[in-house]
Amino acid sequence: MSYLIDFSTATSDQIEKALCQRLEQIRLSRNVPQGSLADEAGVSVRTIRNLEKGEGVSFDTALRVMIALGVQQALESLLPDPAIRPVERVEARAAERKRASPQATREKKVWTWADGEDDDE
């Protein structure tokens, strides 16, 4: 099975719908009724129907359904661990990042009052 959308150009709504359809396809391929999945995930059957239509469910609900279907291991590839960058860590000899910071490579302009004189004259 492949997705019918290009994730690099799709909108968030299109991606949500594609992922929800994939969850529905997984449920159907495993012959799991919506009611059984709802019970296992701890949500209502209506919530499962909404999810499968791509009609906006919470992230928590999507996670519960993935766990109930046994596909939560796919989440690991969704967001790879940013700490695993051994080459950069050795090159920089830096500690693990705690926060992001603006780029320091930009030149800072010194601000001065304009005296009414143009630099071009």
NUBAFI-377829 format. One record per residue (C-alpha): x, y, z; residue number from 1. Coordinates in nm, 2 decimals. Layout:
X | Y | Z | NUM
...
% end
This chain:
0.00 | 0.00 | 0.00 | 1
0.12 | 0.35 | -0.08 | 2
-0.02 | 0.68 | 0.00 | 3
-0.20 | 0.87 | -0.27 | 4
-0.06 | 1.21 | -0.17 | 5
0.28 | 1.37 | -0.17 | 6
0.36 | 1.45 | 0.20 | 7
0.61 | 1.71 | 0.10 | 8
0.34 | 1.93 | -0.07 | 9
0.02 | 1.82 | 0.11 | 10
-0.17 | 2.03 | 0.36 | 11
-0.21 | 1.92 | 0.72 | 12
-0.57 | 1.83 | 0.64 | 13
-0.47 | 1.61 | 0.35 | 14
-0.20 | 1.44 | 0.56 | 15
-0.45 | 1.38 | 0.85 | 16
-0.70 | 1.23 | 0.61 | 17
-0.44 | 1.00 | 0.45 | 18
-0.31 | 0.88 | 0.79 | 19
-0.67 | 0.82 | 0.91 | 20
-0.75 | 0.63 | 0.60 | 21
-0.44 | 0.42 | 0.66 | 22
-0.56 | 0.34 | 1.01 | 23
-0.89 | 0.23 | 0.87 | 24
-0.72 | 0.01 | 0.61 | 25
-0.51 | -0.15 | 0.89 | 26
-0.83 | -0.21 | 1.10 | 27
-1.01 | -0.37 | 0.80 | 28
-0.71 | -0.59 | 0.70 | 29
-0.70 | -0.73 | 1.05 | 30
-1.08 | -0.78 | 1.04 | 31
-1.13 | -0.58 | 1.36 | 32
-1.48 | -0.43 | 1.40 | 33
-1.51 | -0.06 | 1.49 | 34
-1.68 | -0.15 | 1.82 | 35
-1.39 | -0.38 | 1.92 | 36
-1.13 | -0.12 | 1.83 | 37
-1.33 | 0.15 | 2.02 | 38
-1.34 | -0.07 | 2.33 | 39
-0.97 | -0.16 | 2.31 | 40
-0.87 | 0.21 | 2.25 | 41
-1.11 | 0.34 | 2.52 | 42
-1.30 | 0.56 | 2.29 | 43
-1.65 | 0.56 | 2.14 | 44
-1.75 | 0.40 | 1.81 | 45
-1.85 | 0.74 | 1.69 | 46
-1.49 | 0.86 | 1.75 | 47
-1.35 | 0.57 | 1.55 | 48
-1.59 | 0.67 | 1.26 | 49
-1.48 | 1.03 | 1.28 | 50
-1.12 | 0.93 | 1.28 | 51
-1.16 | 0.70 | 0.98 | 52
-1.33 | 0.99 | 0.79 | 53
-1.04 | 1.22 | 0.88 | 54
-1.28 | 1.45 | 1.07 | 55
-1.04 | 1.58 | 1.33 | 56
-0.97 | 1.38 | 1.64 | 57
-0.73 | 1.45 | 1.91 | 58
-0.37 | 1.34 | 1.90 | 59
-0.44 | 1.13 | 2.21 | 60
-0.72 | 0.95 | 2.04 | 61
-0.50 | 0.87 | 1.73 | 62
-0.23 | 0.74 | 1.96 | 63
-0.48 | 0.52 | 2.15 | 64
-0.61 | 0.37 | 1.82 | 65
-0.25 | 0.31 | 1.70 | 66
-0.17 | 0.13 | 2.03 | 67
-0.49 | -0.07 | 2.01 | 68
-0.40 | -0.17 | 1.65 | 69
-0.04 | -0.25 | 1.76 | 70
0.12 | -0.01 | 1.52 | 71
0.27 | 0.23 | 1.77 | 72
0.62 | 0.12 | 1.68 | 73
0.57 | 0.32 | 1.36 | 74
0.59 | 0.64 | 1.56 | 75
0.96 | 0.59 | 1.61 | 76
1.03 | 0.65 | 1.24 | 77
0.78 | 0.94 | 1.24 | 78
1.00 | 1.15 | 1.46 | 79
1.36 | 1.02 | 1.47 | 80
1.57 | 1.07 | 1.78 | 81
1.76 | 1.40 | 1.73 | 82
2.02 | 1.31 | 1.99 | 83
2.16 | 1.04 | 1.77 | 84
2.41 | 1.24 | 1.57 | 85
2.75 | 1.10 | 1.67 | 86
2.95 | 1.26 | 1.39 | 87
2.84 | 1.61 | 1.47 | 88
2.89 | 1.56 | 1.84 | 89
3.25 | 1.44 | 1.79 | 90
3.32 | 1.73 | 1.55 | 91
3.18 | 1.99 | 1.78 | 92
3.29 | 1.83 | 2.10 | 93
2.97 | 1.98 | 2.24 | 94
2.73 | 1.87 | 2.50 | 95
2.37 | 1.77 | 2.42 | 96
2.16 | 2.07 | 2.32 | 97
1.92 | 2.20 | 2.58 | 98
1.76 | 2.47 | 2.37 | 99
1.77 | 2.63 | 2.03 | 100
1.94 | 2.97 | 1.97 | 101
1.96 | 3.21 | 1.69 | 102
2.24 | 3.19 | 1.44 | 103
2.55 | 3.37 | 1.57 | 104
2.70 | 3.40 | 1.23 | 105
2.51 | 3.71 | 1.13 | 106
2.69 | 4.04 | 1.14 | 107
2.55 | 4.28 | 1.38 | 108
2.51 | 4.64 | 1.25 | 109
2.59 | 4.92 | 1.49 | 110
2.29 | 5.15 | 1.52 | 111
2.36 | 5.52 | 1.51 | 112
2.15 | 5.83 | 1.51 | 113
2.10 | 5.99 | 1.17 | 114
2.23 | 6.34 | 1.17 | 115
2.03 | 6.44 | 0.86 | 116
2.33 | 6.37 | 0.64 | 117
2.31 | 6.11 | 0.37 | 118
2.61 | 5.88 | 0.32 | 119
2.58 | 5.90 | -0.05 | 120
2.65 | 6.28 | -0.07 | 121
% end
